Amino acid sequence: MAKNDLVTASQMRTMEKRAMDANEVSGLTLMERAGRGVVSAIQHKWPGGQAIFAQAVVLCGPGNNGGDGYVIARLLKEAGWNVLVFALGTPTSSSPDALANRQLWDGLGSVSSLSEALDLPAGQTLLIDALFGTGLTRPVALPMNTWVANVRDTGGAVVAVDIPSGLCSDSGRVIGEQALQADLTVTFHKRKLGHFLAEGPATCGSLVCSGIGLRTDNWDEPLCKLVVRPDRNRILKSTGHKFSYGHALVLSGSAGKSGAARLSAMGALRIGAGLVTIGAAKSSLSEIAQAITSLMVTEIDDARDLGETLQDPRYSSVCLGPGLGFERARTLVPTALASRRPTVLDADALSAFADAPGDLLSGLHKDCILTPHGGEFARLFPDFASKLSEAATSGPAYSKVDAARDASQTAGCMVLMKGPDTVIAAPDGRVAICASVYEYTAPWLATAGSGDVLTGFICGLWARGGDLFQSACDAAWLHAECARTFGPGLIAEDIPAMIPRVLKELGPQ
């Protein structure tokens, strides 16, 4: 297992069970370690917290998440905090390990019914949510919004143990109508998919992952990855010449509509393709040639022109979609796909087939990638989009990872679903999340043309060869990093311009 592996609730339970079945650790020991991890994170975020907060209020559920809560209460009490504990259910409804830790707490303080948590003593409160954790499968019928509002009124804060109650740990979606809004979430061993998807980041506040001593060398099944900083040796050029780094072909639209393709082409060139040619309609040749001198331009008016162009084996990747136009897309996409080149399809190359998605899907091959935003995805894969948009009434809820994986299997090619929680899925089962969230947020990417640049980044890296899935992940990370590096005021043209600085600052993983 790698540091950037993400797990589902089921996978996490299996990892814990394997360790306990092998007598490597007991459930009580795991609870103790989890509780210590939460207390350590609290002390790091709020040094001297016992002097800041009038009380710590720990809400304990009946399962193992509640057991973690009793450990946290005990450790905070021993550290000098004023601690109040409220429990959901009776002692007999608790899991055996949770009951054992409740009994340890009984020697230090009392346990009140959760219904009494609405009537807290005055003073700044640290609320600790240890109610359900990753095991939640149904809506929470508790006054969580009122609890949080009361705590906020005191100037207090909220800590979630593993994941905020009400949030699905596999999808990041709220189950039902409410989830507890945390300032800090402390999870264990591995971060969960729901920490990075959908409403997860906004609900979790900040995120800390605490080790609990589980092994990382006893899991062979593929896991979802969090996309991280690329290995500089994989991205930066070393020896060779321009022909060593491939030749990308970017198809453009008609006169007055070539801007999007020019953004893609410049992205491909900046990220390291050896050569980039724009295949333009005759009407737009001059405007493209005048705009960017470092790009080559060739006339491609119709499918025959494209077919003849792609007879040249030196073209190593193709990009179609940005500013292409629907009619031109319907003409050129089948020819590009028939060449079996690594092919990036975005924007008009997707939307042009909205009325007959099968016409597109039937021509795809494994070395293609579709890069839709939410609307484009819904037009191509309405069934999966519908499942994703339905209200989540039980868990685990259908996730963006599920949708991208299902679409990839259906299309037989890679799918990159854009967003702050971009998901990249391959038909061989690999899947990754490139999340611009928490300290890596990049809201400035919400600007016209930014997706066209991402398309170019992918096409440029694909022109160079290598593992196409990894290159798509690298392109997504570099795209977001350019936006983070530039900051507010970003427009699409700024993204390729930031690549030299971002590449220069790349360090080894």
N, C-alpha and C positions, 0 to 999 in steps of 0.2 A: 504494500500500500504506500501511496505517496502522500505528501503533506497536503496536496491540493485535491485529494479525493473527497467527494461529498457522498453522504449516505442517506438512505431512506430510514424511516422508523423501523421497518421490518429488518433491514440489514443490520441496524444497530442492535436490535434485540438478539439477533443471531450471533453477532460478535460477542456480546456479553454472555450468552448461554454457552457458547463454545468454551470460553475461558472458565466459566464455573464448572461445566461438565468435565473439563480436564483438570479440575482442582488447582487451577492457577490462581484463583482468587475467589472470595466469597461475595455474596450479594451485599452483606454488611460492610465489607471492606470497600466495595465499589461506592456505596452510599457515603461512607466516611470521606473517601477521596473526592467525591463530587461536592459534598458540602464544604470541604476545605477549599476547593477550587472557587466556589462562589464567594466565600468569605474573603479569600485573597483578592478576588476581582473587586469586591466592594471596598476593601481597604486601599486598593490602588486607585480607584476612581474617586473615593471620598476619604482621603487620609484624615485620621482623627474623627471619623464619622460619629463615634459615640458622643462627641461634644457638639456635633453639628445637628444631629437628629434627636428629637425628644424621645423617640422610640422607634424600634424596628418592629413591624407587624408582619408576621409570617403566616401566610395562608396555606394550609396543608391539605392535600387531597388524600384519598384512601389508598392510592397506589404507591409505587416506588418514588415517584416525583415528590409525593408528600413525605416519604421517608427522608429524602434529601433535605426537605424543609425542616424536619426536626433536628437533623444534624446541624444545619445552619443556625437554627435558633440556639442550640446548646453552645456552639462555638462563639457566637456573638455575645451570649450571656457571659461566658467565661472571659471574654475580652472587655467586659465592662459596659456593655450595652444594656439599655432597658428594653426588654423583649416581650412582646405579646404574641401568643399563638392562637389561631383560630382554625378549627378543623371541619372538614366536610365529612359527614358520616360519623359513625360510632367506632370505638376501638375494634370491635369485632369485625367491622367491614374493611379493616386495613389489611394490606399484604403482610405476611409474617415479618419480613425485614423492616417494613415501615412501623409495624407495631413494636418491634424491639427498640427502635430509635425513639418512638413516642414514649416508651417506658423510661428510657434514659433521660428524656426531657422532663418527665414527671417529677424527678428529683430536684429540678431547678425552678420549675414554674408550672402554672396551670394551663389547661387547654379549654378554650371557650368554643361555643358553637359558631359556625361560620355566619349564621344569621345575625350575630351580635357585632360583626365587623363594621357595620354601618355606623355604629355609635362609638367612635374612637375618642380617646382623651385628646385634649387640645395639645398643640405643639407640632413642630415639623416632623413628618413621618417618612420613614423608608419602608415602603410596602414590598414584600417579597412574595412573588407568585410561585408557589410550589403545588399547584392544584392538579394539573393533568399532564404536563409535559408532552412528549411526542406520542403518547398513546391515545390522544383524543380522537374519537370517531363520530361525535355527534355535537350539535349546537350546545353551547353553554347557557343554561337558564339561570344565570346568577347576575346580580347587579354590578357587573364589572365596571361599566362606565361611571356609575356613581362612586364606587370605591376610588377610581383613579381621579375623578373630579375632586373628591374630598381631600385626597392626598395632595393634589396640585394646589388646592386652596391653602394648605399649610406651608407651601413652598417646598414640599417634599419631592420624593422621587420613587420610581418603580423599578424593581429588578425582577426579571423572569428567569426561572430555572429551566434550562434546556430550550424552551420556546414559550412565548406568551400564550396563556390560555385563550382558546378560541381560534388559534391559528393552526392550520394544517402543516405539519412539519415536512410533508412530501411535496407540497405544491405552493406554499406561501399564501394560500387563499384563506379567507375567513370562512369558517364553517358556521353557517347561520348568519346572524346579523351583527355580531360584536366579537371583538378580541381585545384583550387587555393591552393597553398601550404602554410599552416599557421604555425606560431610559437606557437600560443595560440588560442584555441577555447573555447568560453564561451557559454555554453548551459543553458537551463532554466528548472526548476522544476524537470525534470527527464532526465537522460542521454538517448541517443537514441541508437538503435541497431547498426547503422552505425558508431558510434564512436569506436566500438570494433571489427567490422568485416572487413575482406578483407583489402582494402587500407586505411580504415578509420583512424587507429592510426597513420600511417606514414604521412597522409595528415593533420591531426588535430594539430600536434605538441604536446603541452601539453593540458590537458583538465580540465576545471573548470565547475562545475555545480552550478548555482546561483538560489536561491529560489526567486519566484515571488509571494508568498503568496497564492498559490492554496492549497486547502484542499487535504489531503491524505487519507481521510476516506470515500470517496464517489465513490470508484471504486471496483466493485466486479468481473469483468472479469479477467481471468488468464493473467498474463503478463510474458514475458521472464525475467529471473533472471540473474544477474551477480553473478557468484559463488564467495563467499567471505570466509574469514577465518572460519573454522568449529568451532562449539561449542566444547570446550575441553571436556565437560561432555559426548558428543556423541562419542568422539574418544578414550579418555584415558580409560584404564581398571581401575576398582574399586575393587569390591569384586568378589569372585568366584575362579574357578580353570581353568586349560587349556581346559577342556571339555566344560566350560561355554562359550568359545569364538569360538567354531566351529572348523571344520576340513576341510581344503581345499585340493582338489585333483588337481594336475597340471600334465597334460599329456605331456610326452617328446618324442623326436624322437629317431632315432637309434644312434649307436655309433659314436662319433665324432661330433654329432649335438645336444648335450644336453645343450649347454651353454645358449641358449635363455630361455629354460624352467627353468633352474636353476636360472636365473635372476628373472623370474616371481615368482618362489617358494620362493626365499629369500625376494622378495618384499611382498608377502603375509604374510610371517612369521614376518617380521619387522613391518608391519603395524598393527599387532595384532591378526591374526588368532591364535587360541589356538594350533592347530597342522597343519602341512602341509606335505602331502605325494606326492612324484613324482611317477607317474605311467609310468614306463619306459619299453622300449623294452628290451628283455633279453640281447641283445648285448651291451647295455649302462648301465646296472646295476652297474657294478664295478666302472666305471668312475664317476658316480654320487655319489655313496656312499663314494668314496675317496675325493670328492671335498668339500662337505658340511656335517659336522657331525650333525648339528642341524635339518636336514630334514630326514624324513623317505622315504624309497624307496620300491615300490612293483612292481612286474613284471606284465606288461599288454602288451601282444603281439598282441592281436586281439580283435575284438568286443565281443567275448565270455568272455574273461578275464575281460574286462571293465564292462560288464553286471553283472558278478558275484561280482566284487568289489563294484559296486554301489548298490548291494543288502544290503550292510551295511548301515543302516540309519544314522550312525554317520557322514558320508560325507555330509557336508552341502553346499558346492559349488564346481564347477568344472571349470577348465580353459583348453582350448584347442587352439593350434595354434602356439605359438612360437617354432620354430625349429621342428615342428611335422612332416613335410614332406607331400606332397600332397596325396600320396597313403594311408598313415596311417591316414590322416585327413578324407579322404572319407570313410574309414572303421569305424573310432571311433566316428565321430561327430554324426551320426544318433543315435547311442546307447546312447551317453551322453544326447542328447536332449530327448530321450524317457524316461529317468529317471525323467524328470520334475524338476531336481535340478536347482537352480540359476546357470546359465552357462555363462561364458565369452568366446567369440569367437574372435580370432584375427589372423592376419598373415596367415599362411597356412590353418587354418580352414576356412578362407574366400576365399583365392585365389584358393584353390583346387576345388571350385565350380564355377569358373569364366565362364566355358563353359556351365554350366547348373545351373544358380543361383536358379532356381525354386526348384531344388532338396534340396537346403539348406533352402530356405524360407518356404517351405511347412512343415518343421519339427520344426520351431521355436515356442516359446511360450512366454508369457508376462514376465517371469522371466529370460530372456536371454538379453545379451547386445552384440552388434557387435561393434568393436572398429577399424574401418578402417582408414587408411590414404587416401589421395586423390585418389591414383591409385586403391587401393582396393575398395573404394567406387564406382568408375567409372565402375569397372568390375561387381559389384553386381547390381548397380542401374544406368545403362547407360543413361536412359532418364533424370533422375534428374541431373546427372553429366553434361549432354550435356546442359541443361538449365543454369546451373551454369557457364559453360565455354563460353557460347555465349556472344558476346559483348553486353554491357548494352546500349541500345539506347533510353530508356525511363524509367521513374520512376513511382512507386517504382519497382526497379529491383529485380529479383529473387535472394534470399540470401542463405547463408550457413545455416541459421536457417530454411528457407523454405525447403531446400534440406534434412536436417536431419529430420525435422518433417514429410515430405512426405515419406522418407525411413522408418521411425519408424511406420507410419500408414500402409505402405505396408507390412512390415515384421511382424507386430504385436508384436514387442519387442523394447527394447531400442536401440538407436544408438548413439555412441559417435564418432563424426568426429574429428580426431586429427588435430592439428595445433596450431600456436600461438593464434588463435581464436577458440579453441576447443569448439564444440557445443555438448551438450547432450540433446537428445530428447526422450520422452517416448510416448507410444501409447495412454495414457490418455490425451495427449495434453500438458503436462509440458515440458518446454524447458529452458535450461540455457546455458550461455556462460562462459567458463573459459578462460579468456583472459590474456595471458602473454605479456602485452603491457604496454606502458607508464612507470611509475615507477616500474611496476611489470614484466618487460621484463625478459625473461629467454632463450636467444638464445643458451645457452650451451646445451639445450635439443636436439639440432640437432646433435645427435651422435648415432651410432649403438647400439641397445639394449635398448634405453630409453623407447620405446614403450612397450617392453616386461615387464619392471618393472611396468609401469602403469597398464598393464593387471593383474599383480600380486597384485598390490595394490587394485584393484577393487575386485578381487577374495577373497583376505584376509578379506576385510570389509564385503563382502557378506556372507562369512562363519559365521560371527558373528550375522547375522540376521539384523533386522531393515528395514527401508525404502530403497529399492534397488536404486531408483533414487537418493535420497539424498546421499547414500554411494558412488555412481559413481561420483557425483559432488565433494564430499569430497576427494576422491582418486585423482581426476584430480588436485585439488588445492594443495594437499600435494605433489604431484609429481612435480609440478612447483615450489613450495616453497623449496623443497630439492635442486633443481637446482639453484635457486636464492641464497640460503644460501651458497652453495658450491662455485659457481662462475666459472670463466674461468678454463679450463683444465678438466672439468667434463667428466668422462666416465660413462657408465651405472652402473658399480659396485658401484660407489660412491653414487648413488641415495638411495638405501636401507640403506647404511651406515649413511646417513644424517638424517634418520627418528628419531632416539632418540633425537637429538638436536632440530629438528623441533617440535616434540611432547612436549618436555620439555618447549619450548618457547611459546606454544599455550596459549593464554589468553582467557578469556570469550569474547563473541561477544559484 
